[in-house]
């Protein structure tokens, strides 16, 4: 160690900066543009050319430049344009604008667009709504063993035909098995088993057995013994019918697809005779079914197969099936049969509107049967009230009306509306009309619909349900502006009188959106007050959390000005109804998300701040020991978003007071505390910037208060690296504001914390070595120490020495070089401290360059410390040299120290120059240095040695040699 004498080279940072600036050279661009297409000349030799001949197109330039792969692929054409061109057939004849318009209209009429609500969306809603606790039963006509296919040995065609005919007879003459006492879930499971049996029978070529299953299931639709479950039964059984219809259609399609695939838009002429015969056979089989209901349903299921027989098959079949439904005596069964026929009709032939209209008008006639003696007796027997019975019709009527109203002209809708008026007092039908017709149509005539609702009998169908359906339309489309207040008043007169809390909130939730969309906070506040009045008694709100949450979402959708929102007197009391922890937190989260998204300008509004602090505190208080880290992170981000939007302008003391209050409120969320410390440090910097040159004492006092806030808050953090980085940041802020004692306290706290750094830390759930994080922090710390003046009572470089002592005492990994890397990193700092002018400084802060003024004793202390560090590094290199497996680590460390000597050491010193050469040779001894880096380093040294003030490098450069790996 004594042989090493350190002396820092003198640096002129301005001169070095000028030398490092890039040279400017003029570039002739010509026609070049980076986005211009690249032209590549193909220089392939023609196949028939002589070996010795050359083509004139094969110039030297084209052969030497490789073709651009992207350009060669595109061939000068955008690939998306090529695709579009390939997909669009060339038009070889002119088409008039009228023809194009007519074809477009016909295409729109023939297809059902995305704006049509599919049956699949209604299916789940029906199953969830129409349930029962009563026991159900399934009657199955199982048939006999004659239903099996003939054995492979039987080859007579006549025998096979006779067997099939016997199987069809057996469908209605076979044995009967009844499954009793089934729960709703058991019933659904049995129906699903039948659906699977259908698929298995079809795949095993037991077509008659498959038909048996479909007929059996269709017969179940005539059973209304548990009438309140009938809509769900209809959904389950029509799933089987849909499966059967697809299987039959796909089988015939396959028969037509040999040898070529049948196009989607096929005609009868494309269908071969075998497929036609098979299709006709299926219709004959179905025609032989004796009972009306299964024959109707099964034929409707394969309605699409008429396309294989003739062009007008579907057009002729739909009216016939519509007329068949008139033979069904039970009005509920008939309504759902019409709904199924409309469903398959709209799928296969949406352009045939007449059959849809006829089904609807027939339905109007059948509704008179509801008051018949047979229906009333059935309701008495099953103890079902008339209002409940009427709701069973809703899915069927709603679907039929949706099919009719889809893209229907307004005169047709007006005709239907008039027919509903003529029926009079039919609340069920009126409700379905408002649900199915376009929202714009209903909203424009909202006053007329209110008049029709008033004429309805309350006993038959509750008026609040009618107003609920009207509310859905006027919430989606705007009624005439002069009528809006009248509409709201008429609706709310009925809604507020509903006694059942559940019925009330179901309807009120709908009208909240209309109120928020068209009225001010006064009307919304009135609505919220009415909801609180109805839902508070007997804690009725506990059973209506989903609806209450929907109310909040709708209010937040239309009120983004939170000063207006929180000025509603009943908004916060409304939030108090959410007393279930999980629901309350979810509501607070939704409010915060809207606030962060729409609050553009920072706010200091006390109403907003108090309300948001309450909401954020609610989220914070939900955190406990069992809360997942992802949940904590999510809540922290929302609260941080709020904190960032709070600004008191130049009232810095008020801003600091807010941070103090927030620290007390959010002490369990570490990420929020970190944000608060950053906010306070930013506040300190803004204060000094704004108040610069005036009120200096007040500014200094405020900055010291900010520093005290950080100094108190940082120790409460659990992450040690968060504490280290925030101590350093706060020290830098204090230093920038000339608060030297506070800066000194932060930096000493950071140094004293280093021994507590664990060997490993958890990163995303995995343990990782902490050395890389610790090295990053120490390097950042060292760069700060350059401008930190020494304390007059603690000696020269006391912070640097304190840091290095901690590094010396820290328990590093035995197989690592982290400690020595710190020593090497400290050498540039010490070299920079020995310069007459420092690389950077802080305004109004006297660094050591000013305090010591190049005092020889100060420089001597720096040199001694450098020599000690270099000695430690050299000792480590010797230790690494004893182990052959550490040769790579030794080379890396030697080359790092070599780089430091090159950049910061005075190589005029012979001993330092000799060490410089020795380190180069040691780093290349075993060939572990990267050759490219070594070559570039040598080139740089040669270039530097040619400078007038760097000639002393020439001798050292001549002694540096490259060694290859052996």
Secondary structure, DSSP 8 states (H G I E B T S, - for coil): -TT----B----HHHHHHHHS--------TT--TTS----------TTS-TT---TT--HHHHHS---HHHHHHTTS-HHHHHHHHHS----S---HHHHHHHHHHHHHHS--TTS--HHHHHHHHHHHS---S-EEEEEE---GGGS---TT---HHHHHHHHHHHHHHHHHS-EEEEEEE-HHHHHHHHHHHHHHHHHHHHTT-HHHHHHHHHHHHHGGG--TTGGGHHHHHHHHHHHHHHHHHHHHHHHHHHH-SSS---TT--GGGS-HHHHHHHHHHHHHHHT--SHHHHHHHHHHTGGGGGGT-TTHHHHHHHHHHHHHTT---HHHHHHHHHHHHHHHHHH-TT-HHHHHHHHHHHHHHGGGGGSHHHHHHHHHHT--HHHHHHTTHHHHHHHHHHHHTT--HHHHHHHHHHHHHH-S-HHHHHHHHHHS-HHHHHHTHHHHHHHHHHS-TTTS-HHHHHHHHHHHHHHS---GGGHHHHHHHHHHHHTT--SHHHHHHHHHHHHHHHHHHS-HHHHHHHHHHHHHHHHGGGGGGG-HHHHHHHHHHHHHH---HHHHHTSTTHHHHHTT--SHHHHHHHHHHHHHHHHHH--S-B--HHHHHHHHHHHHHHHHT--TT--HHHHHHHHHHHHHHHHTB--TT-HHHHHHHHHHHHHHSTT-HHHHHHHHHHHHHHHHHHHHHTTTSSHHHHHHHHHHHHHHHHHHHTT-S-HHHHHHHHHHHHHHHHHTT-HHHHHHHHHHHHHHGGG--SEEEETTEEEESHHHHHHHHHHHHHHHTT----TTT-TTHHHHHHHHHHHHS---TT--HHHHHHHHHHHHHHHHTSSS-S---TT---HHHHHTT-HHHHHHHHHHHHHHHHHHHHHHHHHHT-GGGHHHHHHHHHHHHHHHHHHB-TTSHHHHHHHHHHHHHHTTTS-S-HHHHHHHHHHHHHHHTSGGGTTHHHHHHT-------
